[in-house]
């Protein structure tokens, strides 16, 4: 499972190796330096991808946590409103029944 290094990375590594080439350095030595630079670039890219995945995971977890907190808060608000409506129901029925009794006796 050897990962291939892109030609762009290889060209970039060769440019850097040639730019830092010392007088009297052979082509083989320059190629070896370029290979080392390629490995360094590949390792750097791998680390950056890993950091990006970690950032993405933590961002998604924060979003999920906020959504859960908002859902819990909405549920609690709905429960409070439902309790308020339930408490008004008996009083409303009592008032309506009294109005009905009074109206019945007045019309009779």
Buried (B, 14 or more C-beta within 10 A) or exposed (E): EEEEBEEEBBEBBBEBBEEEBEEEEEEEEBEEBBBEBBEEBBEEEEEEEEEEEEEEEEEEEEEEEEEEEEEEEEEEEEEEEEEEEEEEEEEEEEEEEEEEEEEEEEEE
